[in-house]
């Protein structure tokens, strides 16, 4: 692998994949080489859109992409239900993986994939991009220094109105739809991250209280939840496809608070207010579009021969999906593949 030319493949040329491609093509020393998906015409259009001085190839299949022999890693952006199959294929081919959140829909699917990555010595990372944003680097420093004291509670919302369509990936059980896996994952993940920054590790989850409204297809379209952690810290959040939220994140400490006032999962502004009257406002804009942080981290880890990222380790991905499993169970959502088998 050249230090100046990290070559990416991409599986699943959907909407979020464009953001990834924009970041990769804008980063020095990185480029998108090939893309594959279920629809070859769509793959060709995606490849043409992101071709530059060096063309991006449209592979006729995932198998063809994985057998090219010129890729350093693969980014997976398929619907949630197809993550496990794609991740497994990449790991078996010896190709490092950066997979969109959630890594997979269930803990039963996650465990064997993490075991496979470790057995094969192949890098695997869940693309929880928010953890690598410049703003959260600043907030993490505040929390680790104890600027607001011990963290007592986290409140957040992520909600927007999405018209019901039973075939849309957000509402289809076979595609692992639902608000929790699509957007609530950010509420849970960044709450866990904040506790980790304060305590050195996220404490054990001791209680889950959740209520939800199911869509006609049986997936969650609205969830309100409270998570209680060992030591007494409480996380409360709301996620929904049928409401407008303020989409903020509030970190409440013994001696102050931190607020990311809007679109917290892609935040660029935060305010810290201390009990002694001190106020700090910080802005940390994206370099490209925000995805560059997780991409740089994945490339750094692959070049270093690591199998996981210290910034998003396997244990955190397992703990995150385990929490999402408990929340889905609490609101009564089941998927066709909840027996642990790969989705079709």
C-alpha positions in Angstrom: 0.0 0.0 0.0 1.3 3.4 -1.0 1.4 6.0 1.8 0.2 8.5 -0.8 -2.6 6.6 -2.4 -5.2 4.8 -0.2 -7.6 3.1 -2.6 -11.3 2.7 -1.5 -14.0 0.4 -2.8 -17.6 1.1 -2.0 -20.6 -1.2 -1.7 -24.1 0.4 -1.8 -24.1 3.5 -4.0 -27.1 5.2 -2.2 -27.6 8.6 -0.8 -25.2 8.5 2.1 -22.5 7.0 -0.1 -22.3 10.3 -2.0 -21.2 12.1 1.2 -18.5 9.5 1.7 -17.3 9.8 -1.9 -17.2 13.6 -1.7 -15.0 13.3 1.4 -12.7 10.6 0.0 -12.2 12.4 -3.3 -11.4 15.6 -1.4 -8.8 14.1 0.9 -5.1 14.1 -0.2 -3.8 10.6 -0.5 -7.2 8.9 -0.8 -9.3 8.1 -3.8 -12.4 6.1 -4.7 -11.4 3.3 -7.1 -14.5 1.1 -7.6 -18.2 0.8 -6.6 -20.7 -2.0 -6.7 -24.4 -2.4 -5.9 -27.5 -4.3 -6.7 -28.3 -2.1 -9.7 -25.4 -2.0 -12.2 -26.8 1.1 -14.0 -27.0 2.9 -10.7 -23.4 1.9 -9.9 -22.3 3.2 -13.3 -24.0 6.6 -12.7 -22.4 6.8 -9.3 -19.0 6.0 -10.7 -19.3 8.6 -13.4 -20.4 11.2 -10.9 -17.3 10.7 -8.8 -14.7 10.0 -11.5 -12.0 12.6 -11.6 -8.5 12.6 -13.1 -8.6 8.9 -12.2 -11.8 7.1 -13.2 -14.0 5.2 -10.7 -15.0 1.8 -12.0 -18.4 0.3 -11.7 -18.0 -3.4 -10.8 -20.8 -5.7 -12.0 -21.1 -7.4 -8.6 -19.8 -7.3 -5.1 -17.8 -10.4 -5.8 -16.2 -8.7 -8.8 -15.3 -5.7 -6.7 -13.7 -7.8 -3.9 -11.6 -9.7 -6.4 -10.1 -6.7 -8.1 -6.9 -6.9 -6.1 -6.3 -3.1 -6.0 -8.3 -2.0 -3.0 -7.0 -1.1 0.4 -10.4 -1.0 2.2 -14.1 -1.0 1.5 -16.9 1.3 2.7 -20.3 -0.3 3.1 -23.4 1.8 2.7 -26.1 -0.7 1.9 -29.5 -0.8 3.7 -29.0 -2.0 7.3 -30.2 -5.5 6.6 -27.5 -6.1 4.1 -24.6 -4.9 6.2 -23.8 -8.4 7.7 -23.5 -10.1 4.4 -21.3 -7.4 2.9 -19.0 -7.2 5.9 -18.6 -10.9 6.0 -17.7 -11.0 2.3 -15.1 -8.3 2.7 -13.5 -9.9 5.8 -13.3 -13.3 4.1 -11.6 -11.6 1.2 -9.1 -10.0 3.6 -10.3 -6.5 2.9 -10.5 -3.9 5.7 -14.0 -2.6 6.3 -15.6 0.7 7.3 -19.3 0.0 7.6 -22.1 2.5 8.0 -23.9 2.7 11.3 -25.4 0.6 12.7 -22.7 -2.0 12.1 -25.5 -4.6 11.9 -29.1 -4.6 13.2 -28.6 -7.1 16.0 -26.1 -8.3 18.5 -26.5 -11.8 17.2 -25.2 -10.7 13.9 -22.4 -8.5 15.3 -20.7 -11.0 17.5 -19.6 -13.5 14.7 -18.4 -10.6 12.5 -16.2 -9.1 15.2 -14.9 -12.6 15.9 -14.2 -13.1 12.2 -12.3 -9.8 11.9 -10.2 -10.7 14.9 -9.6 -14.2 13.7 -8.5 -13.1 10.3 -6.6 -10.0 11.5 -8.6 -7.7 9.2 -9.7 -4.2 10.3 -13.4 -3.6 11.0 -14.9 -0.3 12.1 -18.4 1.0 12.5 -18.7 4.3 10.7 -20.0 6.4 13.7 -18.7 9.6 12.1 -19.9 11.9 14.8 -17.2 10.6 17.2 -14.5 11.9 14.8 -15.9 15.4 14.3 -13.8 18.4 15.3 -16.5 19.7 17.6 -16.6 16.5 19.6 -12.9 16.6 19.9 -13.3 19.9 21.8 -16.3 18.7 23.9 -14.3 15.6 24.8 -11.5 17.7 26.1 -13.9 19.7 28.3 -15.4 16.5 29.7 -12.1 14.8 30.3 -10.8 17.9 32.2 -14.0 17.9 34.3 -15.0 21.4 33.2 -18.6 20.7 34.1 -17.9 18.2 36.8 -19.2 14.6 36.8 -21.8 14.0 34.1 -25.2 13.4 35.6 -27.6 13.3 32.6 -27.8 13.5 28.8 -30.8 14.7 27.0 -31.2 14.7 23.2 -33.7 14.5 20.4 -33.5 13.5 16.7 -36.8 13.8 15.0 -38.2 14.8 11.6 -41.3 14.1 9.5 -41.0 11.4 6.9 -44.0 10.4 5.0 -45.0 6.7 5.5 -44.0 4.4 2.6 -44.0 0.7 3.4 -41.4 0.1 0.8 -39.0 2.7 2.1 -36.0 1.4 3.9 -36.9 3.4 7.0 -40.3 1.5 7.3 -39.5 -1.9 5.9 -38.9 -4.7 8.5 -37.0 -6.8 6.0 -34.5 -3.8 5.6 -34.2 -3.3 9.3 -36.1 -0.1 9.3 -37.2 2.0 12.2 -36.3 5.2 13.9 -34.0 3.6 16.5 -31.5 2.0 14.0 -31.7 4.9 11.5 -31.4 7.9 13.8 -31.8 6.9 17.5 -28.4 5.2 17.1 -26.9 8.7 17.3 -28.7 9.6 20.5 -27.5 6.4 22.2 -24.0 6.4 20.7 -23.1 10.0 21.6 -24.6 9.7 25.1 -22.4 6.6 25.6 -19.4 8.5 24.2 -20.0 11.4 26.6 -20.1 9.1 29.6 -16.9 7.4 28.3 -15.1 10.8 28.1 -16.1 11.6 31.7 -15.4 8.3 33.3 -12.8 6.7 31.1 -15.3 4.0 30.0 -19.1 3.9 29.6 -20.5 2.3 32.8 -22.8 -0.7 32.7 -26.4 -0.2 31.6 -28.7 -1.1 34.6 -32.2 -0.2 33.4 -34.0 0.5 30.1 -37.4 2.3 30.0 -38.9 2.9 26.6 -42.2 3.6 24.9 -42.8 3.8 21.2 -45.4 4.1 18.4 -45.1 1.5 15.7 -45.7 2.2 12.0 -48.2 0.0 10.2 -45.3 -2.2 9.0 -44.4 -3.0 12.6 -41.1 -1.0 12.9 -40.7 1.9 15.3 -41.7 5.3 14.0 -41.3 7.0 17.3 -39.4 6.2 20.5 -39.0 7.9 23.9 -36.5 6.3 26.2 -34.6 6.5 29.4 -31.4 4.6 30.1 -29.9 4.4 33.5 -26.2 3.6 34.0 -24.3 2.2 36.9 -23.4 5.1 39.2 -26.7 6.9 38.5 -26.1 8.8 35.2 -29.4 9.0 33.2 -29.8 9.3 29.4 -33.1 10.5 28.0 -33.8 10.8 24.3 -36.5 11.0 21.7 -36.3 9.9 18.1 -39.1 9.9 15.5 -40.1 9.9 11.9 -43.4 11.7 12.6 -42.3 14.8 14.6 -40.1 17.8 14.4 -37.5 17.9 17.1 -35.1 20.6 18.1 -32.4 17.9 17.5 -30.1 19.2 20.3 -27.8 17.4 22.7 -27.5 18.5 26.4 -24.8 17.3 28.7 -25.6 18.1 32.3 -22.9 18.0 34.9 -22.5 18.7 38.6 -21.0 22.2 37.9 -22.3 23.1 34.4 -23.7 22.1 31.1 -22.7 21.7 27.5 -25.2 22.1 24.6 -25.0 21.3 21.0 -28.0 23.3 19.9 -28.9 21.7 16.6 -28.3 18.7 14.4 -26.1 17.3 17.2 -25.0 14.3 15.2 -23.2 16.6 12.8 -22.7 19.5 15.2 -20.3 22.3 14.5 -21.2 24.7 17.4 -21.4 24.1 21.2 -21.8 26.2 24.3 -20.5 25.4 27.8 -22.0 27.2 30.8 -20.5 26.8 34.2 -22.0 27.3 37.6 -19.5 30.1 38.3 -20.9 32.1 35.4 -18.2 31.3 32.8 -19.6 30.8 29.3 -17.7 29.4 26.3 -18.9 29.2 22.7 -17.0 27.2 20.2 -17.3 26.6 16.5 -15.5 23.8 14.7 -16.6 23.6 11.0 -16.1 20.6 8.7 -13.0 20.5 6.6 -15.0 18.9 3.8 -18.4 17.5 4.9 -17.7 15.8 8.2 -16.9 12.3 6.9 -13.2 13.1 6.6 -12.5 12.3 10.2 -13.7 8.7 10.2 -12.1 8.1 6.9 -8.7 9.4 8.1 -9.1 7.2 11.2 -9.8 4.1 9.2 -6.9 4.7 6.9 -4.6 5.4 9.8 -5.6 2.1 11.5 -5.3 0.0 8.3 -1.8 1.4 7.7 -0.8 0.7 11.3 -2.0 -3.0 10.9 -4.8 -2.6 13.5 -7.9 -4.7 13.6 -10.0 -2.1 15.3 -10.0 1.7 15.9 -9.3 3.0 19.4 -11.8 5.7 18.7 -14.6 3.2 17.8 -13.5 -0.2 19.1 -15.3 -3.4 18.6 -16.5 -3.5 22.2 -18.3 -0.2 21.7 -20.1 -1.4 18.6 -21.2 -4.5 20.5 -22.4 -2.5 23.5 -24.2 -0.1 21.2 -26.1 -2.7 19.2 -26.9 -4.6 22.5 -28.5 -1.4 23.8 -30.5 -1.0 20.6 -31.7 -4.6 20.9 -33.0 -3.9 24.4 -34.8 -0.8 23.2 -36.4 -2.6 20.2 -37.6 -5.3 22.5 -39.0 -2.7 24.9 -41.1 -1.1 22.2 -42.1 -4.4 20.6 -40.2 -4.4 17.3 -39.0 -7.7 15.7 -37.3 -8.2 12.4 -37.7 -11.3 10.2 -34.0 -12.2 10.9 -34.1 -11.8 14.7 -33.0 -15.4 15.0 -29.5 -14.2 14.3 -29.3 -15.3 10.7 -28.2 -13.0 7.9 -31.0 -11.0 6.3 -31.9 -12.2 2.8 
